[in-house]
Amino acid sequence: MKDRRYKGQGRVEFLANMERIRTELVQGWPIRAIYDRLSEEGSIHFGYDQMVRYIHKFIRGEPAEKMDKEDLQPGPVPESLEVKPKKSKGLSKGLIGTPDDIKTEDLYGKQPKPKA
């Protein structure tokens, strides 16, 4: 018979192992490796996706209501990340414009000229 699971049991297992998880994250271990190790030991009985959610909730972040408004304000964008608009060179590859603007070359590529 399968052991009965209770709501919140995964959270309790995570919190019981939280210091170990935090230490391994600081050491540079991937979350997947930590999850696999704890799961094989039988220390946790929940899925990998839930492990990621618990790490973000309990280790890496704070609830939004505890954050200062300054933390939520966007900072300046570095010049290397700024998006610069590209200059259009006529009709794009998509069919944008009026039907008169569309050339058969745009639809089918360059066609050989018929011999007379």
N, C-alpha and C positions, 0 to 999 in steps of 0.2 A: 504494500500500500504506500502511496506517495505521501510524503510529509506535507502537512498543511502549511500553507503560506499565509501570512497575515499582512494586511496593508501597513506599509511603513517598515517592514522587516529589512528590505534592501537598504533603506536609508540608515537604519541602525547598524547594519553590517559595514556600510561605507564609513560611517562616523567612527566605528571601532577601529578601523584600519587607516583613518585619515592621516595621521602623522607619518606612518610608513609610506603612504602614497605621496604625500607632500615631499618627503625626503628623496624618494626615488625620482620624482619630477625635477627637483632641484639638481640631482645628479645627472640629469639628461636622459633618463629612460623614456622611451615612447609610451604613451598611454596604453597602447595595445599590448606591449610587453608586460606592463604592470598588471593589466586586467587578466591576461592569460595566466600569469604566475599565481595571482590571488584565487582565480577560479579553479585552477588545478589543485591548489592546496585545500580548497573547500572553504576558504574564508569568506567568499561572497557567492551569492546565488542569484544574480541579476545579470541582465544583458550588457553588452559593451556600450550601446547607445546610452543606456541609463548611467553607466559609469562616467561617460563624457559629460552628461548633464550635471551629475553630482560634482564633478571636478570644477565645472564652470560656476556652479552655484556656491559651493562651500569653500573652495580653495582659491580660485582666480578672481572671483567677483564678489560684489556686495549687492544686496537688493537695491533697486533704483531709488526707493524713498530715503535711503541712507546716504546717497551720493550728494555732494554739493552741486549747486547749479553751475559752478565754474567748471566742474568735471564734464558737464554735458554740453558746454559751448564748443563749437568747432574752432580749431586753431588755424593758423595760416597754412596755406597749401604750398609746399616746396615747389620751386620752379621746375624741378625735374619731373614732377607729377602733374603739372598743369596740362590740360588738354587744349591743343591748338587746332582750330578748324583748318581743314584742308581746302585748298582752292579747287573748285570744280573745273574739270576739263571737258565741258560739254555734257553730253548725255551720259548718265551713269550706266552700269551694266544692267540695272533693273529697267523695267519699262516705265520710265517716268517722262512725262511730256505729252504732247499731242500726237495723234497717229501720223501727222505729216512730218514730225521730227524723227520718226523711227526709220532707219535704213535697213535694208535686208541684210547688210553686213552685221548689224547689231544683233539680228535674230539668228542668222545661220553662219556667220563667219564670212571670210572673204571667198567669193564664188569666182570660178574661172569664167573668163569672157567667152561667150559663144562664138564659134567660128562662122564667118559669113560665107 
